[in-house]
Amino acid sequence: MEEKQTPFQAAVRPGLTIGLVSVALTFLVYFIDSSLLVAGWFGLVALAIFFVLVIFFGRQYRTELGGFMTFGVAFNFSFITMVVAGLISIIGGILLYQVIDPALPSVLAEQSVENTLEMMESFGASADSMSAEQLDEMRNSISDGFSLMGQIKSFGFALIFYAILSLITGAILKKKDKSLDY
């Protein structure tokens, strides 16, 4: 009789795969045009790829389990997969922002401020309405997000996001064996 993997065991390999895909995508975009790393559409595309891969690997795991999976198992699988992928991604980010290109955070912070000002203008707010102090504060807070501690803090917030996303993927992946209902 074949032993079935626990959700934790089954989630490690997909988590590593998704994390490596995320790091590869980040580095690819970095080499093409680093300013795209703070583009809103890039974040949405990365999130969509992340979500689709978690569901893909979750369906594979459900098939391994015989085609049925409870919500709890699906949630655990999804959450562990996302945490492992997030850890790999944060290691890649630390390498990129602290080792490979330490000047990149200030460039990205400046680009992010420009993107924010453009968005404000598109909504009818004037960029002149912000003082130099407010702009500097915005720039510094964005730069702090790329620091080592900033990345660790953002991973903490990401855990909350992963839990919410795991609730959604768990609901998508669960499948009840109706033959057990009497």
N, C-alpha and C positions, 0 to 999 in steps of 0.2 A: 504494500500500500504506500502510495506516494505522500510524503509530508507536505502540507500546505504551508506557505510562508505567512508569517504574521504581517500585518499592514506595515509595521516598521521595517522589517526585512525587505519587503517588496518595494518599498518607497525609496530606498537608498539609491539604487541604480538609476531609476528615472530622475530623481533629484539631482544626481551628479550630471546626468545627460542634459537636463534642462539648464542647470547652472553653467555648464560649459558652453551650451548654445548661447546663453545670455552673455557670457563673457566674450565669446567669439563675435557676436553681433555688436557689442559695445566697441571692441577693438577695431572691427571692420569700419564702423561709422567714424571712429576716431581717426583712422588713417585716411578715410575719404574726405571728411570735413568735420573737424572737432566741434564746430558750432552747432551741428545737428544734434549733439548729445543733449542740448537743452531745448530742442524744438518739441513742442507739444505733440505733434503727430508721431515723433519717434517713440515717445513714451507710450502712446496708445497702441502703436504697432507692436512694441515689445510686450506690452500687457496682453494683447490678443494672442500672440505667439505662445506666451507663457501659459495662458488659460487653455488654449487648444491642446498643447502638449500634455498638460496635466490630465485633461479629459481622455486623450488618446491612451496614455499609459494606464489610467484608471480603468478604462474599458478592457485593456489587455489583462490587467490583474483580475477583474471581474470574471473574464473568460477562464482564467486559471482556476478560479474558485468554483467553477461549474456553471457560470452564467448568472449567478445570483450574489448579491452583496447587500448587507444591511447598511442603513444610513451611518451608523457608528463606525463601521469598518471603512466605508467610503470617505467619511470625514477624516479619520485617522490617516488613511493612505494619502489623501490630498494634502493635509496639513504637514505631514512629515516630508512629503515630496517638496513642498514649497519652502519649508525651512532649510532643507539641504541645498536646494537650488539657490536660496537667498544667501546662505553662507558662502557658497562658491562665488556668487556674484559680488558679495562684499569684499572677498579676498581679491577678486579681479579689479574691483574699483580702487581698493587700497593700493594695489600694485600700480595702477594707472595714474592715480592722483598723487601718490606719495613718492613713488620710485621712478617710474618711467618719465613722467612729465609733471614735475612739481609746480610749474608755472601755469598749467592748464586750469586749475580752479579759479584763478583770478580772471583768465580769459573767459571762462564759462560764466562767471558771475557777471562780468560786464555785458556779455551777450544776453544773459537772462534779464538784466535790468533793461536793456534795450527792447527785448521782447515784451516785457511788462509795460513799458512806456508806450509802445506801439499799440498794445491791446487797450490801454487806457484811452488813447486817442481815438481808437476805432469805436469806443463806447461813448465818445463825446467829451471825455475829461481831458483837460489840457495838461501836458507834461510840465508846463511852467507852474502849475499849481503846487508842485512839490518843491520844497526847499532843498538846498544843497546838503543840509544835515540829514534830511529824510532819505535822499538818494544814497548818501554815504552809509547810512544805517542799513538800508536795503541791500546795498552791495556787500557790506560786511556780514550780514546775516546769511546771505546766499553763499559767500565764500566759506563761512564757518560750516556750512553743510557739507562741504567737500573735505574738511579736515578729518583726521583720524577719529576724533571723538564725535564729530558730526555724522560721520558714516555709521558709527556704532549706534548712536542715538536713532538715526533713521532706520536702522535694522530693528530696533525695539518697536518703533511705530509700525514697521512693515509686518511684524508678527501679528499685530491686531488686524491689519489688512489681510494677511494670509488666513487668519481664522475666519474672517467674514467670507473671503473667497472660497475657503474650504467648505463652509456651510452651503454655498451655492453649488459647488462641484459635487459635494456629497449628495445633495438632492438630485442632481443630474445622473450620477453614477449608480445610485441605489436601485436595486431591482429585487422585488420580493418574489419568492417561490410560492405561487398561488396553489400549487398542489398540496402544500402543507396545511392549507386552510380547510377545516372540516366543518 
